[in-house]
Amino acid sequence: MLHKSRTPLVIVAFLVSVLAGLHGEAVKMEPAAKDDDPRYVHIREEVVVTATMSKQELKDCAFSVQLVRPEDVSVASASSALNVLSFYPGLFVRRSGDFGRADVDIRGIGQNGRRIAVLVNGRPEKMGLFGCAVTHAFPMDNVERIEVVKGPASVLYGGEALGGVINIITHMPQKKFETGFSASYGSFDTRQVNLRHGGKQEGFGYFFTFDHRASDGHVPNSSYSGRSFTGKVDLDLTGSLAFSLQGKYFDGKKYEPGTIDSPLVDFWNDYRRGAVDASLRKNWGRGELLVRLYRNFGHHVFSDGWDSRDFTNGVMAHYTDRSFQCNVLTVGADYRSFGGESQGFPAGQWDKNEGSLFFHDELVVGERWILTGGLRLQMDSLFGNEWTPHVGVVFQATPATSIRGVVNKGFRSPQLNELYMYPAANPELEPERVWNVELGIEQALWEGLTLQAAVFRMKGSNMIQTVVNGSPPPLFIFRNTGAFDFHGIEVGLRVDWGNRVSGEVSYAYLDTGEATQGRPGHKFDASLRVRGKWMSASLQGQYVSDYFAADFARQPLPSYFLLNGRIIVTVSRQIEVFVDVNNVFDTDYLVFGDFPGMNAGAYQMPGRSVNIGIRFKQ
C-alpha cells in the first residue's frame, strides 16, 4: 500500500506519464531545431483582453495571466464560475461547501474579494458598503471563459485590483439560433436546471439564461437555493459603432453550518444582487473608443439581524490607439460612487466617490522586445490622490521562448465599513499598498507542449487591520499598521494534441512568512481531458499541504488530495448525458474560511458526491 502522503505525487507522475505516452504516439520527438523552424512557433496564439484592455496574444503579456478556456469550462463540474479556478496554480478558493461563497485568493491575497477585482465582461462587480464581491452570485449559466491577472493590476483597474483581476467573459452565440436546456440530480438532494437561448444575425445578437440550483448540503444546516437571470443584447449600428446592453439578477439563500469548532444552527444569509450596464464601442481605423455606464445593487438579509441595501454607480471610458507602427496606447478615465444603508446595527447611510485617469503604452522594439509602461492617478473624495505605476518587458528570445518581467504597484482604497460603519471605524485611513516584482518564462518544448514558470515577490504595507485603541473608546480601531512579504514560484506544463487530448500539470509554492492563515504553502494541480466522437472524459486532481488555520504556522490543517471527474456521453447531435463524481476517493478534508457574520476557522468539506444530468442543445 502506498503511503498516504505520497499518493498525490504518484498520481501526478502517472498523469505525466500518460500524457507523454499519448503524445509519443501522436508526435515523433525531433532534435532541437533552428529558431526559424515552424514547428517551434506557438501553434495556439490565444488572445486575451483583461491584461491590457485591448486584444493581445497571451504570450505577449507582461502580466501573469491564467486563461480558463471554453473547453476547460465545458468539462468543469463546479457549482459557480469562481469555483472553477480552484485547480490552477497561484489560485486558491476558500469555501464552506460546494454551494455558497467561493472566495478566491490570488497568490495569498483576496479577503473575500475585497483585495482583487472581480469583473463580468469588464464591468466591476462590487458591493457598495464593504467593497467586496458576493462570490456565489456567479453561476455557470453563461460563462464562455475566464481570464485571471495574477498580481497587482491597479494601473488599469484601480483600487480593487491590489492582488489581481478575475474577468468572467460571457457567451454570445455565433449562430442564427442557439437553445440549450440541462437538468441534473445528485448527492445531498442536489438539483440543477439551466435554460439558455440566443442568436445572432444581421448585426443583432442576444443571449438570455435562467439558472436554478438547490441542495440540502453535505452537513446539517448547509442547504442552498439560488436563482439567476442574465441577459445580453449586442447591436451593430453602423459597422463602426456598436451598442451593448447586459444585466443580471441573482437571488440566493444559503444556510451556513459554521466551523468545526463553532457550529451554527439556523444561521442563514440571503443575497439579492443585480447589475446592468450599457456600452458604446466606436472604431476609427486604427483607434477604438469604449464608453460604459453601469450600476450594481443589492439587498442583503442575514438571520442575525443584518439588513442592508447598497449600490455602485460608475462610468468608464478608454481609447486604444494603434496609429503609430509597433505601438499601442490606451488612455482612460473612471468615475464611481458607492453607497448604501443599514436597517440594523449599525444603522445609517454612507457614501463616497472616486475618479481616476490612466494610460498604458506598449512599444515593440526590434521585433523581439515588447516594452510596456503605465500610470494611474486615483482621486478619492476622502483620502486624496494615489499614484500607481507599472513597468513591464517581454523578450521573444526565439519563436519558442518568451521571457517577461514586471515591476508594478497595487493599492486598495479604504471602504465605507472601515471608514464609518462600526465602532472600530476610522475616517483617517489611507490606501493599502503593495509592490510586486515578477519574472516569468514560456517555452514551447515541441508542438502541443508548453512550459510556463514564474517567480515573484510582493511586499505590502499600510494594510488595514484591527488594533487596540490607545485612546478609547472604542476599545479597538482600524489602523494602517499591517505589512506582508510574500514570495513564490509557479511552474506549469500544458499539453494540446489536436482536438482530442489536453491537460495541465502545475505546482505552486507560496511563502507568506508569518501570515500563514488559510494560505497553502504547497499546491499541486493536474487535469486531463480526452474528447472522443461519442464520449468525453475529464479528471482534475489537487494536492494541498503546509496549510494552517492561524498565523505563525499554528493550528495545522491536514494535507489532502482531491480527484474530480466528469464523463459526457453524446446520445445524438442534440442530446448529451453527463456524470460528475467529485471527491472520488471520499477524502476527509478541511478548508479555512472567514466569511461575513461567521467565525473564522476550518470548515468540513463534502465527501464523495455523484451528479447525473442530461443536456439538450440546438
C-alpha positions as CSV (number, residue, x, y, z in Angstrom):
1,M,0.0,0.0,0.0
2,L,1.2,3.5,-0.9
3,H,2.0,5.8,2.0
4,K,-0.8,8.4,2.1
5,S,1.5,11.5,1.7
6,R,3.0,10.0,-1.5
7,T,-0.3,9.3,-3.2
8,P,-0.8,12.6,-4.9
9,L,2.8,12.7,-6.2
10,V,2.3,9.2,-7.6
11,I,-0.9,10.3,-9.4
12,V,0.7,13.4,-10.8
13,A,3.6,11.3,-12.1
14,F,1.1,8.9,-13.5
15,L,-0.8,11.7,-15.4
16,V,2.5,13.0,-16.8
17,S,3.5,9.5,-18.0
18,V,0.0,9.0,-19.6
19,L,0.3,12.3,-21.4
20,A,3.8,11.6,-22.5
21,G,2.7,8.2,-23.7
22,L,-0.2,9.6,-25.7
23,H,2.0,12.3,-27.2
24,G,4.6,9.7,-28.1
25,E,2.1,8.0,-30.3
26,A,0.9,11.3,-31.8
27,V,4.1,13.2,-32.4
28,K,7.6,11.9,-33.0
29,M,10.3,13.6,-31.0
30,E,12.8,15.5,-33.0
31,P,16.2,17.1,-32.1
32,A,16.5,20.8,-31.4
33,A,15.9,22.9,-34.5
34,K,16.8,26.5,-35.5
35,D,14.8,29.4,-34.4
36,D,13.0,29.7,-37.7
37,D,11.8,26.2,-37.6
38,P,8.0,26.5,-37.9
39,R,7.5,23.5,-35.6
40,Y,8.7,25.7,-32.7
41,V,6.3,28.6,-33.3
42,H,3.5,28.9,-30.8
43,I,0.8,27.0,-32.6
44,R,-2.0,28.2,-30.4
45,E,-2.0,32.0,-30.4
46,E,-4.6,32.7,-27.7
47,V,-6.0,36.2,-27.4
48,V,-6.8,37.9,-24.0
49,V,-8.2,41.3,-23.2
50,T,-8.0,41.8,-19.5
51,A,-4.3,42.4,-19.1
52,T,-4.2,45.4,-21.4
53,M,-7.9,46.3,-22.0
54,S,-7.4,45.5,-25.7
55,K,-6.9,42.3,-27.6
56,Q,-3.4,40.8,-27.2
57,E,-1.8,37.4,-27.7
58,L,-1.3,35.7,-24.3
59,K,2.4,35.1,-25.0
60,D,3.0,38.9,-25.4
61,C,1.6,39.9,-22.0
62,A,4.0,41.2,-19.4
63,F,1.4,40.5,-16.7
64,S,1.0,36.9,-15.5
65,V,-2.3,35.7,-17.0
66,Q,-4.2,32.5,-16.3
67,L,-6.7,31.6,-19.0
68,V,-9.6,29.2,-18.4
69,R,-10.5,28.2,-21.9
70,P,-14.0,27.4,-23.2
71,E,-13.1,23.7,-23.4
72,D,-12.0,23.9,-19.7
73,V,-15.3,25.5,-18.7
74,S,-17.4,22.9,-20.5
75,V,-15.9,20.0,-18.6
76,A,-15.8,21.6,-15.1
77,S,-18.1,20.1,-12.5
78,A,-18.3,23.3,-10.4
79,S,-21.3,25.0,-8.8
80,S,-20.1,28.5,-9.6
81,A,-17.8,30.3,-12.0
82,L,-15.2,31.1,-9.3
83,N,-15.1,27.5,-8.1
84,V,-13.7,26.6,-11.5
85,L,-10.5,28.5,-10.5
86,S,-9.6,26.1,-7.7
87,F,-7.4,23.8,-9.9
88,Y,-5.0,26.4,-11.3
89,P,-1.6,27.5,-9.9
90,G,-1.5,30.6,-7.7
91,L,-5.2,30.4,-7.1
92,F,-7.0,29.0,-4.0
93,V,-10.7,29.0,-3.2
94,R,-12.0,29.5,0.3
95,R,-15.4,28.0,0.7
96,S,-17.8,26.4,3.2
97,G,-19.0,23.7,0.8
98,D,-19.9,23.1,-2.8
99,F,-22.5,25.9,-2.7
100,G,-22.4,29.4,-1.2
101,R,-19.3,31.6,-1.1
102,A,-16.3,30.8,-3.3
103,D,-13.8,33.4,-2.3
104,V,-10.6,33.3,-4.4
105,D,-7.1,34.2,-3.2
106,I,-4.6,35.1,-5.9
107,R,-1.1,34.4,-4.6
108,G,-2.4,34.6,-1.0
109,I,-4.4,37.9,-1.5
110,G,-8.2,38.0,-1.5
111,Q,-10.0,38.9,1.7
112,N,-13.5,37.8,0.4
113,G,-13.0,39.6,-2.9
114,R,-12.0,42.9,-1.3
115,R,-8.4,42.9,-2.5
116,I,-8.9,41.5,-6.0
117,A,-11.1,42.9,-8.8
118,V,-14.0,40.7,-10.0
119,L,-15.4,41.7,-13.4
120,V,-18.0,40.5,-15.8
121,N,-17.1,41.4,-19.4
122,G,-15.1,44.2,-17.9
123,R,-17.8,45.6,-15.6
124,P,-16.7,45.8,-12.0
125,E,-18.8,43.7,-9.5
126,K,-18.6,45.4,-6.2
127,M,-20.8,45.7,-3.0
128,G,-21.1,49.4,-2.2
129,L,-20.7,49.2,1.6
130,F,-17.9,46.5,2.1
131,G,-16.1,46.8,-1.3
132,C,-16.3,43.0,-1.8
133,A,-17.8,40.7,-4.4
134,V,-20.6,38.3,-3.4
135,T,-18.8,35.4,-5.0
136,H,-21.5,32.8,-5.2
137,A,-23.6,35.2,-7.3
138,F,-21.7,34.0,-10.4
139,P,-23.3,30.7,-11.6
140,M,-22.0,28.8,-14.6
141,D,-25.1,29.6,-16.8
142,N,-23.4,31.9,-19.3
143,V,-19.7,31.6,-18.8
144,E,-17.6,31.4,-22.0
145,R,-14.1,31.7,-20.5
146,I,-12.3,33.3,-17.5
147,E,-9.2,35.5,-17.6
148,V,-7.2,36.0,-14.4
149,V,-4.4,38.5,-14.0
150,K,-2.2,37.3,-11.1
151,G,-0.5,40.1,-9.3
152,P,-1.3,43.9,-8.9
153,A,-3.3,45.4,-11.8
154,S,-4.3,48.7,-10.2
155,V,-2.8,50.7,-13.1
156,L,-5.8,49.6,-15.2
157,Y,-8.4,48.6,-12.7
158,G,-7.9,50.8,-9.7
159,G,-8.4,50.2,-6.0
160,E,-9.8,46.7,-6.1
161,A,-7.0,45.1,-8.1
162,L,-4.4,45.2,-5.3
163,G,-3.9,41.4,-5.7
164,G,-5.1,40.8,-9.2
165,V,-8.2,40.6,-11.5
166,I,-10.8,37.9,-12.3
167,N,-12.7,38.7,-15.5
168,I,-15.7,36.4,-16.3
169,I,-16.4,36.7,-20.1
170,T,-19.9,35.5,-21.0
171,H,-21.1,33.7,-24.1
172,M,-22.6,35.3,-27.2
173,P,-24.0,32.9,-29.9
174,Q,-22.5,32.9,-33.4
175,K,-25.4,31.0,-35.0
176,K,-28.8,32.3,-36.0
177,F,-30.4,30.5,-33.1
178,E,-29.0,28.6,-30.2
179,T,-31.0,27.0,-27.4
180,G,-30.0,24.7,-24.6
181,F,-31.5,23.1,-21.6
182,S,-29.9,21.0,-18.9
183,A,-31.1,19.3,-15.7
184,S,-29.3,17.2,-13.1
185,Y,-29.8,15.5,-9.8
186,G,-27.3,14.1,-7.4
187,S,-25.9,13.5,-3.8
188,F,-27.3,15.6,-0.9
189,D,-30.5,16.1,-2.9
190,T,-28.8,18.5,-5.3
191,R,-30.9,19.7,-8.2
192,Q,-30.0,22.0,-11.1
193,V,-31.9,23.4,-14.0
194,N,-30.5,25.6,-16.7
195,L,-32.1,27.2,-19.7
196,R,-30.2,29.2,-22.4
197,H,-31.4,30.8,-25.6
198,G,-29.9,33.3,-28.0
199,G,-28.9,34.1,-31.6
200,K,-27.0,36.3,-33.9
201,Q,-28.0,37.7,-37.3
202,E,-27.5,40.8,-39.4
203,G,-25.8,42.9,-36.8
204,F,-28.1,41.8,-33.9
205,G,-27.2,39.4,-31.2
206,Y,-28.8,38.3,-28.0
207,F,-28.5,35.7,-25.2
208,F,-30.6,35.0,-22.2
209,T,-30.2,32.5,-19.4
210,F,-32.0,31.2,-16.4
211,D,-30.3,29.0,-13.7
212,H,-31.7,27.4,-10.6
213,R,-29.6,25.3,-8.1
214,A,-30.7,23.8,-4.8
215,S,-29.1,21.4,-2.4
216,D,-29.7,20.0,1.2
217,G,-26.0,20.4,1.8
218,H,-23.3,18.0,2.9
219,V,-23.7,18.6,6.7
220,P,-26.7,19.8,8.8
221,N,-27.6,23.5,8.3
222,S,-25.8,23.8,4.9
223,S,-28.7,23.9,2.5
224,Y,-28.7,26.2,-0.5
225,S,-31.2,27.6,-3.1
226,G,-30.3,30.1,-5.7
227,R,-31.7,31.6,-8.9
228,S,-30.0,33.6,-11.6
229,F,-31.2,35.5,-14.6
230,T,-28.8,37.0,-17.2
231,G,-29.4,38.9,-20.5
232,K,-27.2,40.4,-23.1
233,V,-28.0,42.3,-26.4
234,D,-25.5,43.5,-29.0
235,L,-26.3,45.9,-31.8
236,D,-24.0,46.7,-34.7
237,L,-25.4,50.2,-35.5
238,T,-23.2,51.3,-38.4
239,G,-20.4,48.8,-38.9
240,S,-18.0,51.0,-36.9
241,L,-20.4,51.8,-34.0
242,A,-21.8,49.1,-31.7
243,F,-24.1,49.2,-28.7
244,S,-24.3,46.5,-25.9
245,L,-26.7,46.2,-23.0
246,Q,-26.4,43.5,-20.4
247,G,-27.7,42.7,-17.0
248,K,-28.2,40.1,-14.3
249,Y,-30.2,39.4,-11.2
250,F,-29.3,36.8,-8.5
251,D,-31.3,35.7,-5.5
252,G,-29.7,33.1,-3.3
253,K,-30.3,31.8,0.3
254,K,-27.5,29.9,2.0
255,Y,-27.6,28.2,5.4
256,E,-24.1,28.1,6.9
257,P,-23.0,25.3,9.2
258,G,-20.2,27.2,10.9
259,T,-16.7,25.9,11.6
260,I,-15.9,22.5,13.1
261,D,-15.2,24.3,16.4
262,S,-18.1,26.7,16.3
263,P,-21.1,25.1,14.6
264,L,-24.1,27.2,13.8
265,V,-27.8,26.3,13.9
266,D,-30.4,28.1,11.7
267,F,-27.9,30.7,10.5
268,W,-28.5,31.9,7.0
269,N,-27.8,34.7,4.6
270,D,-30.0,35.9,1.8
271,Y,-28.2,37.8,-1.0
272,R,-30.0,39.6,-3.8
273,R,-27.7,41.1,-6.3
274,G,-28.3,42.8,-9.6
275,A,-26.3,44.6,-12.2
276,V,-26.8,46.4,-15.5
277,D,-24.5,48.2,-17.9
278,A,-24.8,49.8,-21.3
279,S,-21.8,50.5,-23.6
280,L,-20.9,52.1,-26.9
281,R,-17.9,51.0,-28.9
282,K,-16.6,53.1,-31.8
283,N,-13.9,52.2,-34.2
284,W,-11.9,54.8,-36.2
285,G,-9.5,53.0,-38.5
286,R,-6.6,52.1,-36.1
287,G,-8.4,53.5,-33.0
288,E,-11.2,52.3,-30.7
289,L,-13.2,54.0,-28.0
290,L,-15.3,52.3,-25.4
291,V,-17.7,54.1,-23.1
292,R,-19.7,52.2,-20.4
293,L,-22.3,53.1,-17.8
294,Y,-23.1,50.6,-15.1
295,R,-24.9,50.1,-11.8
296,N,-24.6,47.3,-9.2
297,F,-27.2,47.0,-6.5
298,G,-28.1,44.6,-3.7
299,H,-30.2,43.8,-0.7
300,H,-28.7,41.5,1.9
301,V,-30.5,40.0,4.9
302,F,-28.9,37.7,7.5
303,S,-30.5,35.7,10.2
304,D,-28.5,37.6,12.8
305,G,-30.5,40.8,12.1
306,W,-28.3,42.3,9.4
307,D,-30.4,44.1,6.7
308,S,-28.7,46.4,4.2
309,R,-29.1,47.9,0.7
310,D,-26.2,49.1,-1.4
311,F,-25.2,50.4,-4.8
312,T,-22.3,51.2,-7.0
313,N,-22.7,53.6,-9.9
314,G,-20.0,54.1,-12.5
315,V,-18.9,55.4,-15.8
316,M,-15.7,54.3,-17.6
317,A,-14.2,55.3,-20.9
318,H,-10.9,54.2,-22.6
319,Y,-9.4,54.8,-26.0
320,T,-6.9,52.5,-27.7
321,D,-4.8,53.9,-30.5
322,R,-2.7,51.9,-33.0
323,S,-1.9,54.8,-35.3
324,F,1.9,54.5,-34.8
325,Q,3.6,51.4,-36.1
326,C,4.7,49.0,-33.3
327,N,2.9,51.0,-30.6
328,V,-0.4,50.5,-28.8
329,L,-1.5,53.3,-26.4
330,T,-4.5,53.1,-24.1
331,V,-5.8,56.1,-22.2
332,G,-8.8,56.2,-20.0
333,A,-10.9,57.6,-17.2
334,D,-13.2,56.1,-14.5
335,Y,-15.7,57.6,-12.1
336,R,-17.6,55.7,-9.4
337,S,-19.8,56.4,-6.5
338,F,-20.5,53.9,-3.7
339,G,-23.2,53.9,-1.0
340,G,-25.8,52.1,1.0
341,E,-27.8,52.0,4.1
342,S,-28.2,49.6,7.0
343,Q,-31.5,49.0,8.8
344,G,-29.9,47.2,11.8
345,F,-26.7,47.7,13.7
346,P,-25.0,49.9,12.8
347,A,-27.9,51.8,11.4
348,G,-27.2,54.7,9.0
349,Q,-26.4,55.8,5.4
350,W,-23.0,56.2,3.9
351,D,-21.4,57.1,0.6
352,K,-18.2,58.1,-1.2
353,N,-16.9,58.6,-4.7
354,E,-13.7,58.4,-6.6
355,G,-12.3,59.2,-10.1
356,S,-9.2,58.3,-12.0
357,L,-7.1,58.9,-15.1
358,F,-4.7,56.4,-16.5
359,F,-2.6,55.4,-19.5
360,H,-0.9,52.2,-20.6
361,D,1.5,52.1,-23.5
362,E,3.1,49.1,-25.4
363,L,6.0,49.5,-27.7
364,V,7.5,46.8,-29.9
365,V,11.3,47.3,-30.4
366,G,13.3,45.3,-32.9
367,E,10.6,42.7,-33.4
368,R,11.7,40.8,-30.2
369,W,11.2,43.3,-27.4
370,I,7.9,44.5,-26.1
371,L,8.1,47.3,-23.6
372,T,5.1,48.4,-21.5
373,G,4.6,51.2,-19.1
374,G,1.6,52.8,-17.4
375,L,0.5,55.2,-14.7
376,R,-2.8,55.8,-12.9
377,L,-3.9,58.7,-10.8
378,Q,-6.7,57.8,-8.4
379,M,-8.6,60.8,-6.8
380,D,-10.7,59.8,-3.8
381,S,-13.2,62.1,-2.1
382,L,-11.9,61.1,1.3
383,F,-8.2,60.3,1.3
384,G,-7.0,62.3,-1.7
385,N,-4.7,61.1,-4.5
386,E,-2.9,57.9,-5.2
387,W,-0.3,57.3,-8.0
388,T,0.1,53.8,-9.4
389,P,2.9,53.0,-11.8
390,H,3.6,49.9,-14.0
391,V,6.7,48.8,-16.0
392,G,6.9,45.6,-17.9
393,V,9.0,43.9,-20.6
394,V,8.6,40.9,-22.8
395,F,11.6,39.4,-24.8
396,Q,10.8,37.0,-27.6
397,A,14.2,35.2,-27.4
398,T,13.1,32.7,-30.1
399,P,9.8,31.8,-31.7
400,A,9.6,29.1,-29.0
401,T,10.8,31.2,-26.0
402,S,9.2,34.2,-24.4
403,I,10.7,35.8,-21.2
404,R,8.8,38.5,-19.3
405,G,9.3,40.7,-16.3
406,V,7.2,43.3,-14.5
407,V,7.5,45.8,-11.6
408,N,4.3,47.4,-10.5
409,K,2.3,48.8,-7.7
410,G,-1.2,47.9,-6.4
411,F,-3.5,49.6,-3.9
412,R,-6.8,49.3,-2.2
413,S,-9.0,52.2,-1.1
414,P,-10.5,52.1,2.4
415,Q,-14.1,51.0,2.2
416,L,-17.2,52.5,3.9
417,N,-17.4,49.8,6.6
418,E,-13.8,50.6,7.6
419,L,-14.2,54.4,7.4
420,Y,-17.6,54.9,9.1
421,M,-19.9,52.0,9.9
422,Y,-18.7,50.2,13.0
423,P,-17.3,51.4,16.3
424,A,-13.8,50.5,15.1
425,A,-14.2,52.7,12.0
426,N,-11.5,55.3,11.3
427,P,-12.1,58.1,8.7
428,E,-8.4,58.8,8.6
429,L,-7.5,55.6,6.9
430,E,-5.2,55.6,3.9
431,P,-5.0,53.2,1.0
432,E,-3.3,49.8,1.4
433,R,-0.3,49.4,-0.9
434,V,1.7,46.5,-2.5
435,W,4.8,46.4,-4.7
436,N,5.3,43.4,-7.0
437,V,8.3,42.1,-8.9
438,E,7.9,39.2,-11.2
439,L,9.9,37.2,-13.8
440,G,8.4,34.6,-16.0
441,I,9.1,32.4,-19.0
442,E,7.1,30.5,-21.5
443,Q,8.8,27.7,-23.5
444,A,7.3,25.8,-26.4
445,L,9.0,22.4,-25.9
446,W,7.6,21.0,-29.1
447,E,4.3,21.0,-30.9
448,G,1.4,21.0,-28.4
449,L,3.6,21.0,-25.3
450,T,4.3,24.3,-23.4
451,L,6.2,25.0,-20.2
452,Q,5.4,28.1,-18.1
453,A,7.2,29.3,-15.0
454,A,7.2,32.4,-12.8
455,V,8.9,33.7,-9.7
456,F,7.5,36.7,-7.8
457,R,7.8,38.8,-4.7
458,M,5.1,41.1,-3.2
459,K,5.6,43.5,-0.4
460,G,2.6,45.1,1.2
461,S,2.3,48.0,3.6
462,N,-0.3,50.2,5.2
463,M,-2.6,47.1,5.4
464,I,-5.8,47.9,7.4
465,Q,-6.2,45.8,10.5
466,T,-8.0,46.0,13.8
467,V,-5.7,47.0,16.7
468,V,-6.1,48.1,20.3
469,N,-7.1,51.8,20.5
470,G,-4.6,53.8,22.6
471,S,-7.3,56.4,23.4
472,P,-10.5,54.5,23.9
473,P,-13.4,54.5,23.3
474,P,-13.7,52.4,21.2
475,L,-11.5,49.6,22.6
476,F,-10.4,48.6,19.1
477,I,-9.9,50.6,15.9
478,F,-8.9,50.2,12.3
479,R,-5.3,51.3,11.6
480,N,-2.9,51.2,8.6
481,T,-0.4,49.0,10.6
482,G,-0.2,45.8,8.6
483,A,2.6,44.6,6.4
484,F,3.5,41.4,4.5
485,D,6.2,40.0,2.3
486,F,5.1,37.1,0.1
487,H,7.2,35.3,-2.5
488,G,6.6,32.2,-4.5
489,I,7.2,30.0,-7.6
490,E,4.7,28.7,-10.1
491,V,5.5,26.0,-12.7
492,G,3.1,24.6,-15.2
493,L,3.1,22.2,-18.2
494,R,0.3,22.3,-20.7
495,V,-0.4,19.8,-23.5
496,D,-2.7,20.2,-26.5
497,W,-2.7,17.4,-29.0
498,G,-5.2,18.2,-31.7
499,N,-8.8,18.3,-30.6
500,R,-8.6,15.0,-28.7
501,V,-6.3,15.4,-25.7
502,S,-5.4,18.3,-23.5
503,G,-4.2,18.7,-19.9
504,E,-2.0,20.5,-17.4
505,V,0.3,19.7,-14.5
506,S,1.3,22.5,-12.2
507,Y,3.0,23.3,-8.9
508,A,2.8,26.5,-6.8
509,Y,4.9,27.3,-3.8
510,L,3.9,30.3,-1.6
511,D,5.9,31.6,1.3
512,T,3.8,34.1,3.3
513,G,6.1,34.4,6.3
514,E,4.1,34.9,9.4
515,A,0.8,35.3,7.6
516,T,0.0,31.6,7.1
517,Q,-3.7,31.6,8.0
518,G,-5.6,30.0,5.2
519,R,-2.8,30.2,2.6
520,P,-1.4,26.8,1.5
521,G,2.4,26.7,1.1
522,H,2.4,23.9,-1.5
523,K,-0.3,23.2,-4.1
524,F,-0.1,20.6,-6.9
525,D,-2.8,20.6,-9.6
526,A,-3.3,18.3,-12.6
527,S,-6.0,17.8,-15.2
528,L,-6.6,15.6,-18.2
529,R,-9.3,15.9,-20.9
530,V,-9.9,13.4,-23.6
531,R,-12.5,14.1,-26.2
532,G,-14.0,11.4,-28.5
533,K,-16.8,11.3,-31.1
534,W,-19.4,9.8,-28.7
535,M,-17.7,10.2,-25.3
536,S,-15.5,12.7,-23.5
537,A,-13.9,12.4,-20.1
538,S,-12.0,14.7,-17.7
539,L,-10.1,14.4,-14.5
540,Q,-9.0,17.1,-12.1
541,G,-6.6,16.4,-9.2
542,Q,-5.2,18.6,-6.4
543,Y,-2.9,18.1,-3.5
544,V,-2.6,20.8,-0.8
545,S,0.0,20.8,2.1
546,D,1.7,23.2,4.5
547,Y,-1.7,24.5,5.4
548,F,-2.7,26.3,8.6
549,A,-5.8,27.8,10.3
550,A,-3.8,30.5,12.1
551,D,-0.8,32.8,11.5
552,F,2.8,31.9,12.6
553,A,2.2,28.3,11.3
554,R,-0.1,27.5,14.2
555,Q,-3.2,25.2,14.1
556,P,-2.0,23.0,11.2
557,L,-4.7,21.6,8.9
558,P,-4.3,18.1,7.4
559,S,-2.8,17.8,3.9
560,Y,-5.3,16.5,1.4
561,F,-5.7,15.1,-2.1
562,L,-8.8,15.6,-4.3
563,L,-9.8,14.0,-7.5
564,N,-12.9,15.1,-9.5
565,G,-14.1,13.5,-12.7
566,R,-16.7,14.0,-15.4
567,I,-17.9,11.8,-18.3
568,I,-20.1,13.1,-21.1
569,V,-21.8,10.7,-23.5
570,T,-23.2,12.1,-26.8
571,V,-26.5,10.3,-27.4
572,S,-27.3,12.3,-30.5
573,R,-26.5,15.6,-32.1
574,Q,-28.9,17.3,-29.7
575,I,-28.6,15.2,-26.5
576,E,-25.8,14.6,-24.0
577,V,-25.8,12.7,-20.8
578,F,-23.2,13.6,-18.1
579,V,-22.0,12.1,-14.8
580,D,-19.9,14.1,-12.3
581,V,-18.1,12.4,-9.5
582,N,-16.5,14.9,-7.1
583,N,-14.0,13.8,-4.4
584,V,-13.7,10.4,-6.0
585,F,-11.6,9.0,-3.1
586,D,-14.0,10.4,-0.4
587,T,-11.2,12.4,1.2
588,D,-12.0,13.8,4.6
589,Y,-10.6,17.4,4.4
590,L,-11.0,20.9,5.8
591,V,-10.8,24.3,4.2
592,F,-10.2,27.5,6.2
593,G,-12.8,30.3,5.8
594,D,-13.5,33.7,7.2
595,F,-17.0,34.7,5.9
596,P,-19.4,37.5,6.8
597,G,-21.3,37.0,10.0
598,M,-19.4,33.9,11.0
599,N,-16.3,32.9,13.0
600,A,-13.1,32.3,11.1
601,G,-12.0,28.7,11.2
602,A,-11.9,25.3,9.5
603,Y,-14.9,24.1,7.5
604,Q,-15.8,20.5,6.8
605,M,-15.8,19.8,3.1
606,P,-18.1,17.4,1.3
607,G,-17.2,13.8,0.8
608,R,-17.8,11.9,-2.4
609,S,-20.7,13.1,-4.4
610,V,-22.3,11.9,-7.7
611,N,-24.4,14.1,-10.0
612,I,-26.2,12.8,-13.1
613,G,-27.7,15.0,-15.8
614,I,-28.9,15.5,-19.3
615,R,-28.4,18.3,-21.7
616,F,-30.4,19.2,-24.8
617,K,-29.0,21.7,-27.3
618,Q,-29.9,23.0,-30.7
